[in-house]
Amino acid sequence: MRKLTYIAITNCRIIDGTGRQPIEKGAIVIKDSLIVDVGSMGEVEIPSEAQVIDAAGKTVMPGLIDAHVHLTGLRTGDFIKEPLLTPYATLVARAIRDLEALLNAGFTTVGDAGSIIALQLKRAVEEGTVCGPRIVAAGYILSQTFGHGDTHFLPVEYVDARTSKLMSPLSALICDGIEECRKAARYALRAGADYIKVMATGGVLSEKDRPEYTQFTIEELKAIVEEAKHAHRFVHAHAQGAEGIKNAINAGVKIIAHGIFIDDEGIELAKERNAIVVPTFSVVEHLIKYGKEIGVPEWGLKKSMEVHEIHLKNIKRAYEKGVKVATGTDFLGGVKAFRHGDNSLEIQLLVEKLGMKPMEAIVAATKNAAEAVGLINKVGTLEKNKVADLIIVNGNPLADIKILRDPNNIVVVIKEGRIVKNIMEKQ
């Protein structure tokens, strides 16, 4: 009979991800991959055979979750040249390093909102061949012709993954009309998608459209949502324009990414339908700060500047009116910008730009983000019978949220009950 493995973390501050007040002198017991007890030191029984980690002066919290990334292996902002000139295997190798950086920074789950590399690396992570966070992947992106996922400067037969010989990490399925949308959704599911990603509006980094442009009809979106529901999955929409946001929510889309031009009607719809907004402030922050230097095309720089303040204003209003917000960076990988491992920037921006309290921002990065990737019953909070994904942090992020930005402050990472990082002994 296999011997059970116990880990006990003691003398720690516990932020459980639910939004409740922290336990200032707490303990957590893990048995194999699950949390079996959590509470104050006097209430939790520590098994005699447990490996004990004394975390005095430190904070234990759920593993962080980025609900909107792209594992592409890109290293610049030149989205035209780099995917064309870099060998596909090189992009995959870089993405493996990005996964390691994410785990080192305390991210135990990521929701990849479009990347065939993520879909293909998911199994490698699950079997332990690659070290990284749990991947929840959309795989192929669904876009209409002249949509945000249609690479406008290439012939369409080079864009659609079903006809192209190009191995692009951001492969799309181009579909127009209800039946094509159904077939594309089924194709994405056949490839292994954990959820469906659709482009419901134009965007900032696509060449010929704009964020305000409405893409896909509501009937097309409903067909995609229906196919996802048939397979017990959900739909995550790139949605920036006001009408496209409302179309997506009315069609049954669960996750609204970006939400730049969300209006009062869209805010009320999001609240009514319990949709989650993932604002992805980090990518725009980096586009403005580093975009020109790293080679972002002129059209992306121009539109980023145009929408930056509007984006902040509208999401702040949505948050203040009670819309559920989850963290997502939209990072693709990079050196100076969009670098995986710096994903806690989004948590910091929720505090600094939206006015969230640190506890609210942590909930956005744990409980809400777990819901946004479809895993709320599995991870995101430190509760009995949840999977043991957690981190030990130097100091108190409720006093200074910026401590989460430094991977050296993430001294222990536990994923599924297994210690995958431990630098406490070195400090």
C-alpha positions as CSV (number, residue, x, y, z in Angstrom):
1,M,0.0,0.0,0.0
2,R,1.3,3.4,-1.0
3,K,2.3,5.6,2.0
4,L,0.4,8.9,2.3
5,T,2.5,12.1,2.1
6,Y,1.8,14.9,4.5
7,I,3.1,18.5,4.4
8,A,2.2,20.9,7.2
9,I,2.9,24.7,7.0
10,T,2.8,26.3,10.4
11,N,3.1,29.8,12.1
12,C,2.0,31.6,9.0
13,R,-0.3,34.4,8.0
14,I,-3.0,32.8,5.8
15,I,-4.8,34.7,3.0
16,D,-7.2,32.0,1.8
17,G,-8.4,33.8,-1.4
18,T,-12.0,34.1,-0.4
19,G,-11.7,37.7,0.7
20,R,-12.1,36.8,4.4
21,Q,-9.8,38.4,6.9
22,P,-6.4,36.7,7.1
23,I,-5.5,34.2,9.9
24,E,-2.5,35.7,11.5
25,K,-1.1,32.6,13.1
26,G,-2.3,29.7,11.0
27,A,-1.5,26.2,9.8
28,I,-2.3,24.2,6.7
29,V,-2.1,20.5,6.3
30,I,-1.7,18.8,2.9
31,K,-2.3,15.1,2.2
32,D,-0.9,14.0,-1.1
33,S,-2.5,16.6,-3.6
34,L,-5.3,18.0,-1.4
35,I,-5.7,20.4,1.5
36,V,-7.1,18.5,4.4
37,D,-7.1,21.1,7.1
38,V,-6.6,24.9,7.4
39,G,-7.1,27.2,10.3
40,S,-5.5,28.7,13.4
41,M,-2.6,26.9,14.9
42,G,-4.5,25.7,17.9
43,E,-7.3,24.2,15.8
44,V,-5.3,22.3,13.2
45,E,-3.9,18.9,14.1
46,I,-0.4,18.3,12.6
47,P,0.2,14.7,11.7
48,S,3.3,13.3,13.3
49,E,4.7,12.1,10.0
50,A,4.2,15.4,8.2
51,Q,7.1,17.4,6.7
52,V,6.7,20.6,8.6
53,I,7.5,24.0,7.1
54,D,7.8,26.8,9.7
55,A,6.6,29.9,7.8
56,A,6.9,32.4,10.7
57,G,6.8,36.0,9.4
58,K,5.6,34.8,6.0
59,T,2.2,34.7,4.2
60,V,0.6,31.6,2.7
61,M,-1.9,32.2,-0.1
62,P,-3.4,30.3,-3.1
63,G,-1.2,29.9,-6.1
64,L,-1.6,32.8,-8.5
65,I,-3.6,32.5,-11.7
66,D,-3.2,34.5,-14.9
67,A,-6.5,34.0,-16.7
68,H,-5.4,35.5,-20.1
69,V,-1.9,34.7,-21.4
70,H,-0.5,33.5,-24.7
71,L,2.4,31.1,-24.7
72,T,3.9,32.0,-28.0
73,G,7.7,32.0,-27.5
74,L,7.9,35.5,-29.0
75,R,10.7,37.7,-27.7
76,T,10.0,41.0,-29.5
77,G,7.0,43.2,-30.3
78,D,7.4,42.7,-34.0
79,F,4.4,40.5,-34.5
80,I,5.0,40.6,-38.3
81,K,8.6,39.4,-38.7
82,E,9.2,37.3,-35.7
83,P,6.6,34.6,-36.2
84,L,7.6,34.3,-39.9
85,L,11.4,34.2,-39.3
86,T,11.7,32.2,-36.0
87,P,11.7,28.4,-36.3
88,Y,8.6,26.9,-34.7
89,A,10.7,24.6,-32.5
90,T,12.6,27.6,-31.2
91,L,9.3,29.2,-30.2
92,V,8.3,26.0,-28.3
93,A,11.6,25.9,-26.5
94,R,11.2,29.5,-25.4
95,A,7.6,28.8,-24.2
96,I,9.0,26.1,-22.0
97,R,11.3,28.6,-20.4
98,D,8.3,30.9,-20.0
99,L,6.4,28.2,-18.1
100,E,9.3,27.8,-15.7
101,A,9.4,31.5,-15.1
102,L,5.7,31.6,-14.4
103,L,5.9,28.8,-11.9
104,N,8.9,30.5,-10.2
105,A,6.8,33.7,-9.9
106,G,4.1,31.8,-8.0
107,F,1.7,31.1,-10.9
108,T,0.3,27.6,-10.6
109,T,-2.4,28.0,-13.3
110,V,-2.6,29.9,-16.5
111,G,-5.5,30.3,-18.9
112,D,-4.0,30.5,-22.4
113,A,-6.4,32.5,-24.6
114,G,-5.1,31.3,-27.9
115,S,-1.9,29.5,-28.7
116,I,-1.4,26.1,-30.3
117,I,1.9,25.8,-28.5
118,A,0.1,26.0,-25.1
119,L,-2.3,23.3,-26.3
120,Q,0.6,21.1,-27.3
121,L,2.6,21.7,-24.1
122,K,-0.3,21.1,-21.8
123,R,0.2,17.3,-21.8
124,A,4.0,17.7,-21.3
125,V,3.2,19.7,-18.1
126,E,0.7,17.2,-16.9
127,E,3.0,14.3,-17.3
128,G,5.9,16.1,-15.7
129,T,8.1,16.3,-18.8
130,V,8.0,20.1,-18.6
131,C,7.9,22.1,-15.3
132,G,5.2,24.8,-15.3
133,P,1.8,25.9,-14.1
134,R,-1.3,24.0,-15.0
135,I,-2.4,25.0,-18.5
136,V,-6.0,25.6,-19.4
137,A,-5.9,26.2,-23.1
138,A,-8.2,27.5,-25.9
139,G,-5.9,26.4,-28.7
140,Y,-7.2,27.7,-32.0
141,I,-8.8,31.2,-32.0
142,L,-12.1,31.7,-33.8
143,S,-12.3,34.8,-36.0
144,Q,-14.5,36.1,-38.7
145,T,-12.9,37.1,-42.0
146,F,-11.5,40.6,-41.4
147,G,-11.6,39.9,-37.7
148,H,-9.1,40.5,-35.0
149,G,-7.7,36.9,-35.4
150,D,-7.4,37.3,-39.2
151,T,-3.8,38.3,-39.9
152,H,-4.7,41.1,-42.3
153,F,-1.4,41.4,-44.1
154,L,-1.3,37.7,-45.1
155,P,-3.4,35.8,-47.7
156,V,-6.3,34.2,-45.8
157,E,-5.2,30.7,-46.8
158,Y,-2.0,31.4,-44.9
159,V,-4.0,32.5,-41.8
160,D,-6.5,29.7,-41.3
161,A,-4.9,26.8,-39.5
162,R,-6.8,24.3,-41.6
163,T,-5.3,25.5,-44.9
164,S,-2.0,27.1,-43.9
165,K,1.4,25.5,-44.1
166,L,2.8,28.2,-41.7
167,M,3.4,26.9,-38.2
168,S,2.2,30.0,-36.2
169,P,1.6,29.9,-32.5
170,L,-1.4,32.2,-32.8
171,S,-3.2,30.1,-35.4
172,A,-6.8,31.0,-36.1
173,L,-9.9,29.4,-37.6
174,I,-11.6,31.8,-40.0
175,C,-15.4,31.3,-40.0
176,D,-18.4,33.2,-41.3
177,G,-22.0,32.3,-40.9
178,I,-23.6,30.1,-38.3
179,E,-22.7,26.8,-39.8
180,E,-19.0,27.7,-40.4
181,C,-18.9,28.9,-36.8
182,R,-20.3,25.6,-35.5
183,K,-17.8,23.7,-37.5
184,A,-14.9,25.9,-36.3
185,A,-15.9,25.4,-32.7
186,R,-16.1,21.7,-33.2
187,Y,-12.6,21.8,-34.8
188,A,-11.2,23.6,-31.9
189,L,-12.7,21.1,-29.5
190,R,-11.4,18.2,-31.6
191,A,-7.9,19.7,-31.2
192,G,-8.3,19.6,-27.4
193,A,-9.6,23.0,-26.4
194,D,-10.5,23.4,-22.8
195,Y,-12.7,26.4,-23.8
196,I,-13.4,28.3,-26.9
197,K,-11.8,31.7,-27.7
198,V,-13.6,34.1,-30.0
199,M,-12.8,37.5,-31.4
200,A,-16.1,39.4,-30.8
201,T,-14.6,42.8,-31.8
202,G,-11.7,44.4,-33.5
203,G,-8.6,45.1,-31.6
204,V,-5.5,47.2,-30.9
205,L,-2.8,45.0,-32.5
206,S,-4.7,43.9,-35.6
207,E,-3.8,46.0,-38.7
208,K,-7.0,47.0,-40.4
209,D,-9.8,46.9,-37.8
210,R,-10.4,48.9,-34.6
211,P,-11.5,48.0,-31.1
212,E,-14.9,49.5,-31.7
213,Y,-15.7,47.2,-34.6
214,T,-18.4,44.6,-33.9
215,Q,-17.4,41.2,-35.1
216,F,-19.5,38.0,-35.4
217,T,-23.3,38.4,-35.3
218,I,-25.1,37.5,-32.1
219,E,-26.5,34.4,-33.9
220,E,-22.9,33.3,-34.8
221,L,-21.8,33.8,-31.2
222,K,-24.8,31.9,-29.9
223,A,-23.9,28.9,-32.2
224,I,-20.3,28.9,-30.8
225,V,-21.6,29.1,-27.2
226,E,-24.0,26.3,-27.9
227,E,-21.2,24.0,-29.2
228,A,-19.1,24.8,-26.2
229,K,-22.0,24.0,-23.8
230,H,-22.6,20.7,-25.6
231,A,-19.0,19.7,-24.7
232,H,-19.4,21.1,-21.1
233,R,-17.1,24.0,-21.9
234,F,-17.4,27.8,-22.0
235,V,-16.5,30.7,-24.3
236,H,-13.9,33.4,-23.6
237,A,-14.3,36.5,-25.9
238,H,-11.8,39.2,-27.0
239,A,-14.3,42.0,-26.6
240,Q,-13.3,45.7,-26.7
241,G,-16.1,47.6,-28.4
242,A,-19.4,48.3,-26.5
243,E,-21.7,46.5,-28.9
244,G,-19.5,43.5,-29.3
245,I,-19.3,43.2,-25.5
246,K,-23.1,43.2,-25.2
247,N,-23.5,40.8,-28.1
248,A,-21.1,38.4,-26.4
249,I,-22.8,38.5,-23.0
250,N,-26.2,38.2,-24.6
251,A,-25.0,35.2,-26.5
252,G,-23.9,33.5,-23.3
253,V,-20.2,34.2,-23.3
254,K,-18.7,33.7,-19.8
255,I,-15.5,35.7,-20.0
256,I,-15.0,39.2,-21.4
257,A,-11.4,40.0,-22.1
258,H,-10.2,43.6,-22.2
259,G,-13.6,45.4,-22.1
260,I,-12.1,48.7,-23.3
261,F,-15.4,50.5,-24.3
262,I,-17.8,48.7,-21.9
263,D,-20.8,51.0,-21.3
264,D,-23.4,51.2,-18.6
265,E,-25.7,48.7,-20.4
266,G,-22.8,46.3,-20.8
267,I,-21.9,46.7,-17.1
268,E,-25.5,45.8,-16.0
269,L,-25.5,42.8,-18.4
270,A,-22.2,41.6,-17.0
271,K,-23.6,41.8,-13.5
272,E,-26.9,40.2,-14.4
273,R,-25.3,37.3,-16.3
274,N,-22.3,36.9,-13.8
275,A,-19.8,37.4,-16.6
276,I,-16.2,38.0,-15.6
277,V,-14.2,40.9,-17.0
278,V,-10.4,40.3,-17.5
279,P,-9.1,43.8,-18.3
280,T,-5.5,42.9,-19.1
281,F,-4.1,46.3,-18.2
282,S,-0.5,45.0,-18.2
283,V,-0.2,44.5,-21.9
284,V,-1.3,48.1,-22.7
285,E,1.0,49.4,-20.0
286,H,3.9,47.7,-21.7
287,L,2.8,48.7,-25.2
288,I,2.9,52.3,-24.2
289,K,6.1,52.1,-22.2
290,Y,8.2,49.8,-24.4
291,G,6.2,49.4,-27.7
292,K,8.3,51.5,-30.0
293,E,11.6,50.2,-28.6
294,I,10.7,46.5,-29.1
295,G,9.3,46.9,-32.6
296,V,5.5,46.9,-32.2
297,P,3.9,47.9,-35.5
298,E,2.8,51.6,-35.8
299,W,-0.9,50.7,-35.9
300,G,-0.6,49.0,-32.5
301,L,1.2,51.9,-30.9
302,K,-1.3,54.4,-32.2
303,K,-4.3,52.6,-31.0
304,S,-2.8,51.8,-27.6
305,M,-2.3,55.5,-27.0
306,E,-5.9,56.2,-28.1
307,V,-7.6,53.7,-25.8
308,H,-5.4,53.7,-22.7
309,E,-7.2,56.2,-20.5
310,I,-10.6,55.2,-21.8
311,H,-9.9,51.6,-20.9
312,L,-8.9,52.5,-17.3
313,K,-11.9,54.8,-16.9
314,N,-14.5,52.3,-18.1
315,I,-13.1,49.3,-16.2
316,K,-12.9,51.4,-13.0
317,R,-16.6,52.2,-13.4
318,A,-17.4,48.6,-14.0
319,Y,-15.5,47.5,-10.9
320,E,-17.1,50.2,-8.8
321,K,-20.6,49.1,-10.0
322,G,-19.9,45.5,-8.9
323,V,-18.7,43.7,-12.0
324,K,-16.5,40.7,-11.2
325,V,-12.9,41.2,-12.2
326,A,-10.1,38.6,-12.7
327,T,-6.5,39.0,-13.5
328,G,-5.0,38.4,-16.9
329,T,-2.0,40.1,-18.5
330,D,-2.2,39.2,-22.2
331,F,1.5,38.6,-22.0
332,L,3.0,36.7,-25.0
333,G,6.5,36.3,-23.8
334,G,9.3,38.7,-24.3
335,V,12.5,40.2,-22.8
336,K,11.8,43.8,-21.9
337,A,8.0,43.7,-22.2
338,F,5.3,41.0,-22.0
339,R,7.7,38.9,-20.1
340,H,6.2,35.8,-18.4
341,G,7.3,35.9,-14.8
342,D,6.3,39.5,-14.3
343,N,2.6,38.7,-14.5
344,S,1.9,40.0,-11.0
345,L,2.1,43.4,-12.5
346,E,-1.6,43.0,-13.2
347,I,-2.3,42.6,-9.5
348,Q,-0.4,45.8,-8.8
349,L,-2.3,47.7,-11.5
350,L,-5.6,46.6,-10.1
351,V,-4.6,48.3,-6.9
352,E,-3.0,51.4,-8.4
353,K,-5.3,52.0,-11.4
354,L,-8.7,50.7,-10.2
355,G,-8.4,51.5,-6.5
356,M,-8.9,48.0,-5.4
357,K,-7.8,47.1,-1.9
358,P,-4.9,44.6,-1.9
359,M,-7.2,41.9,-0.6
360,E,-9.6,42.4,-3.5
361,A,-6.7,42.3,-6.0
362,I,-5.6,39.0,-4.5
363,V,-9.1,37.6,-4.8
364,A,-9.1,38.7,-8.4
365,A,-5.8,36.7,-8.9
366,T,-7.0,33.6,-7.1
367,K,-10.7,32.9,-6.6
368,N,-12.0,35.0,-9.5
369,A,-9.3,33.9,-11.9
370,A,-10.0,30.3,-11.0
371,E,-13.6,30.8,-12.0
372,A,-12.4,32.5,-15.2
373,V,-10.5,29.4,-16.2
374,G,-13.3,27.0,-15.2
375,L,-11.6,25.6,-12.1
376,I,-13.3,27.3,-9.2
377,N,-14.2,23.9,-7.7
378,K,-10.6,22.8,-7.8
379,V,-8.2,25.6,-7.1
380,G,-8.2,29.4,-6.2
381,T,-8.9,29.2,-2.5
382,L,-7.3,27.5,0.5
383,E,-10.1,25.3,1.7
384,K,-10.5,21.7,2.7
385,N,-10.6,19.3,-0.2
386,K,-9.3,21.8,-2.7
387,V,-6.2,20.9,-4.7
388,A,-3.1,22.1,-2.8
389,D,-1.8,24.9,-5.1
390,L,-0.3,27.5,-2.8
391,I,2.7,29.8,-2.3
392,I,4.6,31.1,0.6
393,V,5.5,34.8,0.4
394,N,8.1,36.8,2.2
395,G,6.3,39.6,4.1
396,N,2.7,40.7,3.8
397,P,1.2,41.6,0.4
398,L,-1.8,43.2,2.1
399,A,0.7,45.9,3.4
400,D,2.6,46.1,0.1
401,I,1.1,44.4,-3.0
402,K,4.3,45.0,-4.9
403,I,6.2,42.3,-3.1
404,L,4.5,39.8,-5.3
405,R,6.3,41.3,-8.3
406,D,9.7,39.9,-7.2
407,P,10.0,36.1,-7.7
408,N,12.6,36.1,-4.9
409,N,9.8,36.9,-2.5
410,I,7.9,33.8,-3.6
411,V,10.0,31.4,-1.4
412,V,7.9,28.3,-1.7
413,V,5.6,27.1,-4.5
414,I,3.5,24.0,-4.0
415,K,1.5,22.6,-7.0
416,E,-0.9,19.7,-6.5
417,G,0.7,19.0,-3.1
418,R,4.3,18.8,-4.5
419,I,6.9,21.3,-3.6
420,V,8.2,22.6,-6.9
421,K,10.2,25.6,-5.5
422,N,11.8,26.1,-2.1
423,I,14.3,28.8,-1.4
424,M,13.6,29.3,2.2
425,E,16.7,27.4,3.3
426,K,18.8,29.8,1.2
427,Q,17.5,32.9,3.0
